[in-house]
Amino acid sequence: MEEVLKKIAENTEKIDKIYKSVEKTRKYFFWTMVITIATVVVPLIVLAFVVPAFLKTYIGGFNGLL
């Protein structure tokens, strides 16, 4: 009986260590996703507004030549 309780205690310790490791990994993946979104998606949204304004100005310069 004592041996079984000892094994349960060892398993509990191992599970606690695994839980801590999994939480660190989860946080790492979360921040990786946030940084990826910030560096990829946000610039695409900004370009959606900047490119049309740039093209309007650029093509407007050619109207005077024709």
Rosetta constraint file for C-alpha pairs under 8 A:
AtomPair CA 1 CA 5 HARMONIC 6.48 0.50
AtomPair CA 2 CA 6 HARMONIC 6.21 0.50
AtomPair CA 3 CA 7 HARMONIC 6.28 0.50
AtomPair CA 4 CA 8 HARMONIC 6.21 0.50
AtomPair CA 5 CA 9 HARMONIC 6.19 0.50
AtomPair CA 6 CA 10 HARMONIC 6.26 0.50
AtomPair CA 7 CA 11 HARMONIC 6.10 0.50
AtomPair CA 8 CA 12 HARMONIC 6.09 0.50
AtomPair CA 9 CA 13 HARMONIC 6.33 0.50
AtomPair CA 10 CA 14 HARMONIC 6.31 0.50
AtomPair CA 11 CA 15 HARMONIC 6.04 0.50
AtomPair CA 12 CA 16 HARMONIC 6.19 0.50
AtomPair CA 13 CA 17 HARMONIC 6.37 0.50
AtomPair CA 14 CA 18 HARMONIC 6.17 0.50
AtomPair CA 15 CA 19 HARMONIC 6.06 0.50
AtomPair CA 16 CA 20 HARMONIC 6.32 0.50
AtomPair CA 17 CA 21 HARMONIC 6.27 0.50
AtomPair CA 18 CA 22 HARMONIC 6.07 0.50
AtomPair CA 19 CA 23 HARMONIC 6.16 0.50
AtomPair CA 20 CA 24 HARMONIC 6.35 0.50
AtomPair CA 21 CA 25 HARMONIC 6.29 0.50
AtomPair CA 22 CA 26 HARMONIC 6.05 0.50
AtomPair CA 23 CA 27 HARMONIC 6.20 0.50
AtomPair CA 24 CA 28 HARMONIC 6.20 0.50
AtomPair CA 25 CA 29 HARMONIC 6.21 0.50
AtomPair CA 26 CA 30 HARMONIC 6.12 0.50
AtomPair CA 27 CA 31 HARMONIC 6.24 0.50
AtomPair CA 28 CA 32 HARMONIC 6.11 0.50
AtomPair CA 29 CA 33 HARMONIC 6.14 0.50
AtomPair CA 30 CA 34 HARMONIC 6.30 0.50
AtomPair CA 31 CA 35 HARMONIC 6.07 0.50
AtomPair CA 32 CA 36 HARMONIC 6.08 0.50
AtomPair CA 33 CA 37 HARMONIC 6.14 0.50
AtomPair CA 34 CA 38 HARMONIC 6.14 0.50
AtomPair CA 35 CA 39 HARMONIC 6.11 0.50
AtomPair CA 36 CA 40 HARMONIC 5.95 0.50
AtomPair CA 36 CA 41 HARMONIC 7.82 0.50
AtomPair CA 37 CA 41 HARMONIC 5.13 0.50
AtomPair CA 37 CA 42 HARMONIC 6.81 0.50
AtomPair CA 38 CA 42 HARMONIC 5.43 0.50
AtomPair CA 38 CA 43 HARMONIC 7.75 0.50
AtomPair CA 39 CA 43 HARMONIC 6.63 0.50
AtomPair CA 40 CA 44 HARMONIC 6.55 0.50
AtomPair CA 41 CA 45 HARMONIC 6.34 0.50
AtomPair CA 42 CA 46 HARMONIC 6.28 0.50
AtomPair CA 43 CA 47 HARMONIC 6.05 0.50
AtomPair CA 44 CA 48 HARMONIC 6.30 0.50
AtomPair CA 45 CA 49 HARMONIC 7.04 0.50
AtomPair CA 46 CA 50 HARMONIC 6.25 0.50
AtomPair CA 47 CA 51 HARMONIC 5.61 0.50
AtomPair CA 48 CA 52 HARMONIC 7.13 0.50
AtomPair CA 49 CA 53 HARMONIC 6.86 0.50
AtomPair CA 50 CA 54 HARMONIC 6.15 0.50
AtomPair CA 51 CA 55 HARMONIC 6.06 0.50
AtomPair CA 52 CA 56 HARMONIC 6.07 0.50
AtomPair CA 53 CA 57 HARMONIC 6.35 0.50
AtomPair CA 54 CA 58 HARMONIC 6.01 0.50
AtomPair CA 55 CA 59 HARMONIC 5.79 0.50
AtomPair CA 56 CA 60 HARMONIC 5.82 0.50
AtomPair CA 57 CA 61 HARMONIC 6.52 0.50
AtomPair CA 58 CA 62 HARMONIC 7.22 0.50
AtomPair CA 59 CA 63 HARMONIC 6.81 0.50
AtomPair CA 60 CA 64 HARMONIC 7.51 0.50
AtomPair CA 61 CA 65 HARMONIC 7.56 0.50
AtomPair CA 62 CA 66 HARMONIC 6.81 0.50
